[in-house]
Amino acid sequence: MDLTLETLPVELLADILSGLDLASLLVVSGLSRRLRAVVSDPSLNPWRRAMFESLQADDLDPRLTNLSVRNIVPRQNWIEVFAIARPEWVLYEATLPNLTDAEWEECFSRRFLPGWRKWKKDGRWKPAFLTTLSLVIHRRRTRCTADEAWTRYIVLNRNGSANQLEASSRHFSPAALFHEIKVQSDLLHLDTRIRVVAQFADARILALGVLHKPRKSFRVNANACLLLHPPDISQYSKYTPGGHDKRRVTTTGLEEDGGIWVESLMLVAQLINPALGRAEEEDFELVVGAGHSQYCSFI
């Protein structure tokens, strides 16, 4: 039997089509009924790679703006797209797909921090998602604190407990707040270190702490070490049901120069300014300077 495009298995055919751009996929979808069926199959979904490559490009493919009107594009793609797309594009340019209320809720959960659910009033999840996007744009561009007068943050203590604290949003400064924590812990002689714990479309979680080589182990913050240096998944193969769990025996939490996280670790949520680009930043570069002064509640 001659091997033709029409006789290929659908899985192989979908893998081939996933290497095409949006324009080519739109053309292919109209060439035959079989190709159209493969392109529109949610389980095969050759659109995903092309849509995400378009989102990450400097010049967004204009075809993506109105792609939601075509029923050949599986709807789950839009949940993933709205989790990372620029809020201005979603609000002012994109033609929104017809998603269910549960799908809009998933869009909200994937994109925003858990504490942002407070901005959803009574009603459906679509307006809540769009309203929160507009608030993100507003908070990025201004120092307005009308929607959140107090910013909540978390402090992980070395004894294993955690405190949820809050400070005035108008003058919120993680560096100043952590300076007070260092005073209470007698750590003023050590530098403050800042790390990015997680980064999302609109916000990133920052951790402020102190690295040291303590003489006494009681000053070590084990929770901070596990948070910033989670055990590798390969270590779960070391689980022993006899009561001696060895999954974390190689997790030391050591940083540069052999330092380890001691005393309290502060966690804050910082709004991301897309105008700053994707330059690598570390320590005080993350919290000092233009575009680094907008924060929001962690939870």
C-alpha positions as CSV (number, residue, x, y, z in Angstrom):
1,M,0.0,0.0,0.0
2,D,1.3,3.4,-0.9
3,L,2.0,5.7,2.0
4,T,0.3,9.0,1.6
5,L,-0.6,11.9,3.9
6,E,-4.2,10.6,4.1
7,T,-3.1,7.1,5.2
8,L,-0.8,8.2,8.0
9,P,-2.0,7.5,11.6
10,V,-3.8,10.6,13.1
11,E,-1.3,10.8,15.9
12,L,1.6,11.1,13.5
13,L,-0.3,13.5,11.3
14,A,-1.1,15.7,14.3
15,D,2.5,15.8,15.3
16,I,3.5,16.9,11.8
17,L,0.8,19.6,11.7
18,S,1.9,20.9,15.1
19,G,5.1,22.2,13.5
20,L,3.1,24.6,11.3
21,D,2.3,28.2,12.1
22,L,-1.2,29.6,12.5
23,A,-1.5,30.7,8.8
24,S,-0.6,27.2,7.6
25,L,-2.9,25.5,10.0
26,L,-5.8,27.5,8.8
27,V,-5.0,26.6,5.2
28,V,-4.6,22.9,6.0
29,S,-7.9,22.8,7.9
30,G,-9.7,23.5,4.6
31,L,-7.8,20.9,2.4
32,S,-9.8,17.8,3.3
33,R,-12.3,16.5,5.7
34,R,-9.7,14.2,7.4
35,L,-7.3,17.0,7.9
36,R,-10.0,19.2,9.3
37,A,-11.0,16.4,11.7
38,V,-7.4,16.0,12.9
39,V,-7.0,19.8,13.3
40,S,-10.2,20.2,15.3
41,D,-9.7,17.1,17.5
42,P,-9.2,18.3,21.2
43,S,-7.1,15.2,22.0
44,L,-4.7,15.8,19.1
45,N,-4.7,19.6,19.3
46,P,-1.9,20.7,16.8
47,W,-2.8,24.3,17.5
48,R,-1.1,24.5,20.9
49,R,2.5,25.0,19.8
50,A,1.7,27.6,17.2
51,M,-0.5,29.6,19.5
52,F,2.2,29.7,22.3
53,E,4.9,30.6,19.8
54,S,2.8,33.5,18.6
55,L,2.3,34.7,22.2
56,Q,6.0,34.6,23.0
57,A,7.0,36.4,19.8
58,D,7.8,40.1,19.8
59,D,5.2,40.7,17.1
60,L,1.9,38.9,17.9
61,D,0.5,37.1,15.0
62,P,-2.7,39.1,14.0
63,R,-4.5,35.8,13.2
64,L,-4.5,34.9,16.9
65,T,-6.7,37.9,17.7
66,N,-9.8,36.6,16.0
67,L,-8.9,32.9,16.0
68,S,-11.6,32.1,18.6
69,V,-14.4,32.5,16.1
70,R,-13.3,29.3,14.4
71,N,-14.8,26.2,15.8
72,I,-11.8,24.1,14.6
73,V,-9.7,25.4,17.5
74,P,-10.2,23.4,20.7
75,R,-11.4,25.6,23.5
76,Q,-8.9,24.3,26.1
77,N,-6.2,26.3,24.2
78,W,-7.9,29.5,25.3
79,I,-7.7,28.7,28.9
80,E,-3.9,28.3,28.6
81,V,-3.6,31.4,26.3
82,F,-5.4,33.6,28.8
83,A,-3.2,32.4,31.6
84,I,-0.1,34.0,30.0
85,A,-1.3,36.6,27.4
86,R,-0.7,40.3,27.9
87,P,-3.8,41.8,29.7
88,E,-4.0,44.7,27.2
89,W,-4.3,42.2,24.4
90,V,-7.0,40.2,26.1
91,L,-9.1,43.2,27.1
92,Y,-8.8,45.5,24.1
93,E,-7.8,43.4,21.0
94,A,-8.7,39.7,21.3
95,T,-12.1,38.3,20.3
96,L,-13.1,36.4,23.4
97,P,-14.2,32.7,22.9
98,N,-17.5,31.3,24.2
99,L,-16.3,29.6,27.3
100,T,-18.4,28.1,30.1
101,D,-18.4,29.7,33.5
102,A,-16.3,26.8,34.8
103,E,-13.7,27.4,32.1
104,W,-13.5,31.1,33.0
105,E,-13.0,30.1,36.6
106,E,-10.1,27.9,35.5
107,C,-8.7,30.9,33.6
108,F,-8.9,32.9,36.7
109,S,-7.3,30.3,38.9
110,R,-4.4,29.7,36.5
111,R,-3.5,33.3,36.0
112,F,-4.1,35.0,39.4
113,L,-2.9,34.6,42.9
114,P,-5.4,32.9,45.3
115,G,-5.9,36.2,47.2
116,W,-7.2,37.9,44.1
117,R,-10.4,36.0,44.3
118,K,-11.6,38.7,46.7
119,W,-12.1,40.9,43.7
120,K,-14.9,38.6,42.4
121,K,-18.2,39.9,43.6
122,D,-21.5,38.1,43.1
123,G,-21.8,37.0,39.5
124,R,-20.1,35.0,36.8
125,W,-16.4,34.3,36.4
126,K,-15.9,36.0,33.0
127,P,-16.6,39.5,34.3
128,A,-14.5,38.7,37.3
129,F,-11.6,37.7,35.1
130,L,-11.8,40.8,32.9
131,T,-12.3,43.1,35.9
132,T,-9.2,41.7,37.6
133,L,-7.2,42.2,34.4
134,S,-8.2,45.8,34.3
135,L,-7.2,46.2,37.9
136,V,-3.8,44.7,37.1
137,I,-3.2,47.3,34.3
138,H,-4.3,50.1,36.7
139,R,-2.1,48.9,39.5
140,R,0.9,48.6,37.2
141,R,0.6,52.2,35.9
142,T,-0.3,54.0,39.0
143,R,0.3,54.1,42.8
144,C,-3.4,54.0,43.5
145,T,-4.3,51.9,46.5
146,A,-8.1,52.4,46.5
147,D,-8.8,48.7,45.8
148,E,-6.3,47.4,48.3
149,A,-5.3,49.7,51.2
150,W,-3.4,47.0,53.0
151,T,-0.9,44.6,51.5
152,R,-0.6,41.2,53.1
153,Y,2.6,39.2,53.2
154,I,3.9,36.0,54.9
155,V,6.8,35.4,57.2
156,L,8.1,31.9,57.6
157,N,9.7,31.5,61.1
158,R,12.5,29.1,61.9
159,N,10.4,27.2,64.4
160,G,8.1,26.0,61.6
161,S,5.3,28.5,62.1
162,A,4.1,31.2,59.7
163,N,2.6,34.6,60.2
164,Q,0.3,36.5,57.9
165,L,1.0,40.2,58.3
166,E,0.0,43.4,56.6
167,A,1.3,46.9,56.0
168,S,0.0,50.0,54.3
169,S,-0.1,49.6,50.5
170,R,0.8,53.3,49.9
171,H,4.2,53.0,51.5
172,F,4.8,49.3,51.2
173,S,8.5,48.5,51.1
174,P,9.6,44.9,51.5
175,A,13.2,45.9,52.1
176,A,12.2,48.3,55.0
177,L,9.9,45.7,56.5
178,F,12.6,43.0,56.4
179,H,15.1,45.4,57.9
180,E,12.8,45.5,61.0
181,I,12.8,41.7,61.1
182,K,16.6,41.6,60.9
183,V,16.7,44.0,63.8
184,Q,14.6,41.7,65.9
185,S,16.7,38.7,65.0
186,D,20.1,40.5,65.6
187,L,21.1,40.1,61.9
188,L,21.8,43.6,60.9
189,H,25.5,42.7,60.2
190,L,24.4,40.4,57.4
191,D,23.2,41.3,53.9
192,T,19.6,40.8,52.8
193,R,19.3,38.3,50.0
194,I,16.3,38.2,47.6
195,R,15.2,35.4,45.4
196,V,12.3,34.8,42.9
197,V,10.3,31.8,44.2
198,A,7.7,31.7,41.4
199,Q,6.7,33.9,38.4
200,F,3.3,34.2,36.8
201,A,1.9,36.4,34.1
202,D,1.1,39.4,36.2
203,A,3.0,38.8,39.5
204,R,6.0,37.1,41.0
205,I,6.6,35.8,44.5
206,L,9.8,37.2,46.1
207,A,11.6,35.7,49.2
208,L,13.7,38.0,51.4
209,G,16.0,36.3,53.8
210,V,19.5,36.1,55.2
211,L,22.3,33.6,54.3
212,H,24.8,32.7,57.0
213,K,27.0,30.0,58.3
214,P,25.6,29.6,61.8
215,R,27.5,28.0,64.6
216,K,24.3,26.6,66.1
217,S,21.8,24.7,64.0
218,F,18.8,26.1,65.8
219,R,19.1,29.3,63.8
220,V,18.6,27.4,60.5
221,N,15.2,27.9,58.9
222,A,14.4,24.4,57.5
223,N,11.2,25.6,55.8
224,A,13.0,28.3,54.0
225,C,15.6,25.8,52.7
226,L,12.9,23.5,51.5
227,L,10.9,26.3,49.8
228,L,13.9,27.7,47.9
229,H,15.5,24.3,47.3
230,P,12.7,21.7,47.0
231,P,13.7,18.1,46.9
232,D,14.3,16.8,43.4
233,I,11.6,14.4,42.2
234,S,14.2,11.7,41.7
235,Q,14.6,11.6,45.5
236,Y,11.1,10.2,45.9
237,S,12.5,6.9,44.7
238,K,14.4,6.8,48.0
239,Y,11.2,6.4,50.0
240,T,11.5,3.6,52.6
241,P,8.2,2.5,54.2
242,G,10.0,1.2,57.2
243,G,10.0,4.6,58.9
244,H,13.4,5.9,57.8
245,D,12.4,8.3,55.0
246,K,15.6,9.1,53.0
247,R,14.0,11.2,50.3
248,R,15.6,14.5,51.5
249,V,19.0,13.3,52.7
250,T,20.8,15.2,50.0
251,T,18.8,18.5,50.3
252,T,21.1,20.9,52.1
253,G,19.7,24.2,51.1
254,L,23.2,25.6,50.6
255,E,23.6,28.7,48.5
256,E,26.7,30.5,47.3
257,D,29.8,30.5,49.6
258,G,28.2,27.7,51.6
259,G,25.6,29.9,53.3
260,I,22.3,28.6,54.5
261,W,19.0,30.4,55.2
262,V,18.6,31.4,58.8
263,E,15.9,32.9,61.0
264,S,12.8,34.4,59.3
265,L,12.0,34.4,55.5
266,M,9.6,37.0,54.2
267,L,7.4,36.3,51.1
268,V,5.8,39.1,49.1
269,A,3.9,39.3,45.8
270,Q,5.2,41.9,43.3
271,L,3.4,43.1,40.2
272,I,5.5,42.5,37.1
273,N,6.1,45.5,34.8
274,P,6.4,44.1,31.3
275,A,8.2,47.3,30.1
276,L,11.3,46.1,32.1
277,G,11.9,43.2,29.7
278,R,13.3,39.8,30.8
279,A,16.7,40.8,32.1
280,E,18.1,38.7,34.8
281,E,17.8,40.4,38.2
282,E,19.0,39.4,41.6
283,D,18.9,40.6,45.2
284,F,18.1,44.3,45.5
285,E,17.7,44.7,41.7
286,L,14.4,42.9,42.2
287,V,12.9,45.6,44.6
288,V,14.7,48.8,43.8
289,G,14.2,51.1,40.9
290,A,11.4,52.1,38.5
291,G,8.8,49.5,37.9
292,H,9.6,47.6,41.1
293,S,7.4,49.4,43.6
294,Q,4.0,47.8,42.9
295,Y,3.0,45.0,45.2
296,C,-0.2,43.1,46.0
297,S,-1.4,40.8,48.7
298,F,0.1,37.4,48.7
299,I,-3.0,35.6,49.9
